[in-house]
Amino acid sequence: MIGRILGLLFGFVAAVFLVTLAVANRHTVQLVLDPFNPLDPILAVELPFYAYLFAMLIVGVILGGIATWFSQSRWRRLARARGQDAARWRAEAERLTRERDVLVAQHKPASQSYEKRHLALASH
């Protein structure tokens, strides 16, 4: 509960900061994508400055997520292998339990007949 409240508080502060940044940087800026002719570019985009800031923030978050995903691939592979091992050992334990139960069920009538004979001999 405390973590959720802190997360909401942090999100609110971040939202206020981003809105303030957007209001302070609302003038338009031209992004020239032609390095050889910057005075008369073939491709240029004119947007408010905050749009570029937000776009770079989004691109940074996406690239960071991709980098984290790639860096954790070793641990995902290890977890998958351990999960498969656990499933194999669980299946082996269940198989052995079934075999034991079958053997106990087969052995039980013989031991009961031994006990009956033993009781019958003891009563004579």
Secondary structure, DSSP 4 states (H G I P E B T S, - for coil): -HHHHHHHHHHHHHHHHHHHHHHHT-SEEEEE--TT-SSS-SSEEEEEHHHHHHHHHHHHHHHHHHHHHHHTHHHHHHHHHHHHHHHHHHHHHHHHHHHHHHHHHHHHHHHHHHHHHHHHHHH-
